[in-house]
Amino acid sequence: DVVSYLESSSVGCSVSRLYVGDFMTSFDMKGASVSILPLNSKMTVEEQSFEALLDAPTDAPAWAKADVWMNASSSRPSAEEIPEVEMDEEKQSASQLQSVSISDISTKAESCLRAAANALLESEPLLTEYDTIVGDGDCG
């Protein structure tokens, strides 16, 4: 557990926020990454603390609200294990997927995939331009 290690006596950090999820994905990336941002009260942007900016409301679809924890006397909400929900066998058998048959599926799937690939290829210059503007130009 990364948080336990960071907060151990050998490291001595105090973790106050956790962000878990897909923030940037790559087709070729496997595994996971951990980013650490050291915060202190002197770190500000236009007189707002980094913490306030991180906690500010946003409508950005890929930016989720952090698990903010500052109470040392209680456990961190993200550290609480959520028990697995088990379904009884009778309900499970009733919920089995029904078989679906689509005639000529391979031809239809190939046609859809080719159309999607062609649309992406035709849009590549525009996608690269947008990625260069809002990102670092590596996903276009």
C-alpha positions in Angstrom: 0.0 0.0 0.0 1.6 3.2 -1.2 -0.1 5.5 1.4 1.1 3.3 4.3 4.6 3.3 3.0 4.6 7.1 2.5 3.2 7.7 6.0 5.6 5.1 7.6 8.2 6.4 10.1 11.0 5.7 7.6 9.5 8.1 5.0 7.5 10.5 7.3 5.0 12.0 4.8 1.5 13.0 5.6 -0.9 12.2 2.7 -3.9 14.5 2.6 -5.4 13.8 -0.8 -5.8 10.7 -3.0 -6.8 10.7 -6.7 -7.5 7.3 -8.1 -8.5 6.6 -11.7 -7.5 7.1 -15.3 -6.2 10.6 -15.7 -4.1 10.0 -18.8 -4.2 6.8 -20.7 -2.0 5.3 -23.4 -2.7 2.5 -25.7 0.7 0.9 -25.0 0.9 1.6 -21.2 0.7 -1.4 -18.9 0.7 -1.2 -15.1 0.2 1.8 -12.9 1.9 5.0 -11.9 2.1 7.1 -8.7 2.6 10.8 -8.8 3.4 12.7 -5.6 3.0 16.5 -5.2 4.6 17.9 -2.1 2.3 20.7 -0.8 3.1 23.5 1.7 1.3 26.7 2.7 3.8 28.9 0.7 2.7 27.2 -2.6 0.2 29.6 -4.1 -1.2 30.7 -7.5 -2.7 34.2 -7.5 -2.9 34.1 -3.7 -4.8 30.7 -3.7 -3.2 27.7 -2.1 -2.6 24.6 -4.2 -4.9 22.7 -1.9 -7.8 25.2 -2.6 -7.2 24.9 -6.3 -7.1 21.1 -6.2 -10.3 21.1 -4.1 -12.1 23.7 -6.3 -15.3 22.6 -8.1 -14.8 21.8 -11.8 -16.8 20.4 -14.7 -13.7 18.8 -16.3 -14.9 15.3 -17.1 -11.6 13.6 -16.2 -10.9 15.4 -12.9 -12.6 13.7 -10.0 -12.9 15.1 -6.5 -10.1 13.9 -4.2 -10.5 11.7 -1.2 -9.6 14.5 1.3 -8.6 13.2 4.7 -7.3 15.4 7.5 -8.5 13.7 10.6 -5.8 11.6 12.1 -8.2 10.1 14.7 -10.3 8.3 12.0 -9.5 6.0 9.1 -9.2 7.3 5.5 -12.4 6.6 3.6 -10.5 5.1 0.7 -8.8 2.7 3.0 -12.1 1.1 4.0 -12.6 -2.2 2.2 -15.9 -2.6 0.4 -17.2 -6.1 0.8 -17.9 -8.1 -2.3 -21.5 -8.6 -3.1 -22.3 -12.3 -3.6 -25.3 -13.3 -5.6 -27.2 -16.5 -4.7 -27.1 -19.2 -7.3 -30.8 -19.1 -8.1 -30.6 -15.3 -8.9 -27.4 -15.8 -10.7 -28.8 -18.5 -13.1 -31.8 -16.3 -13.8 -29.5 -13.4 -14.7 -27.5 -15.3 -17.3 -27.1 -13.5 -20.6 -29.3 -14.6 -23.4 -27.8 -15.8 -26.7 -27.9 -13.3 -29.5 -27.3 -14.2 -33.1 -26.5 -11.5 -35.7 -26.4 -12.7 -39.3 -23.2 -12.0 -41.2 -21.6 -10.5 -38.1 -18.0 -10.7 -39.4 -18.8 -8.6 -42.5 -20.8 -6.1 -40.5 -18.1 -5.8 -37.8 -15.4 -5.4 -40.4 -17.4 -2.6 -42.2 -17.9 -0.8 -38.9 -14.2 -1.1 -37.9 -13.1 0.1 -41.3 -15.4 3.1 -41.2 -14.2 4.1 -37.7 -10.5 3.7 -38.8 -11.1 5.8 -41.9 -12.8 8.5 -39.9 -9.9 8.6 -37.5 -7.3 8.7 -40.3 -9.2 11.5 -42.0 -9.4 13.5 -38.8 -5.8 12.9 -37.7 -4.5 16.4 -38.6 -7.4 18.1 -36.6 -7.0 15.7 -33.6 -3.2 16.4 -33.6 -3.9 20.1 -33.6 -6.3 19.9 -30.7 -3.9 17.6 -28.7 -1.1 20.1 -29.3 -3.3 22.9 -28.0 -4.6 21.2 -24.9 -2.0 18.5 -24.3 1.6 17.8 -25.1 1.0 16.6 -28.6 1.8 13.0 -28.0 -1.6 11.4 -28.4 -2.8 13.0 -31.7 
